[in-house]
Amino acid sequence: QMLGISMQETMAIGNYYNDLDMIRAAGWGVVVANAPQILHEAADEVTASNNEEGVRLILEKYVLALQRGVKA
């Protein structure tokens, strides 16, 4: 709220049960491939596993692409 960013404009990346509420609350919920099935069901997208640099891949796909003016 302090930054004027709505939850719909956020991305959350998770990998375990404690991330479930965060994934559901974010505008775009992402889980790594090796996350529990309940997270997969709640997520908008699944990235590679944490061992395969899934967080880096999803950040490159969306955040860095936006900085370069490329649509994901």
Helices and strands as residue ranges (DSSP letters): G 7-9, E 11-14, G 17-19, H 20-25, E 28-32, H 37-42, E 45-47, G 50-52, H 54-59, I 60-64, H 65-68
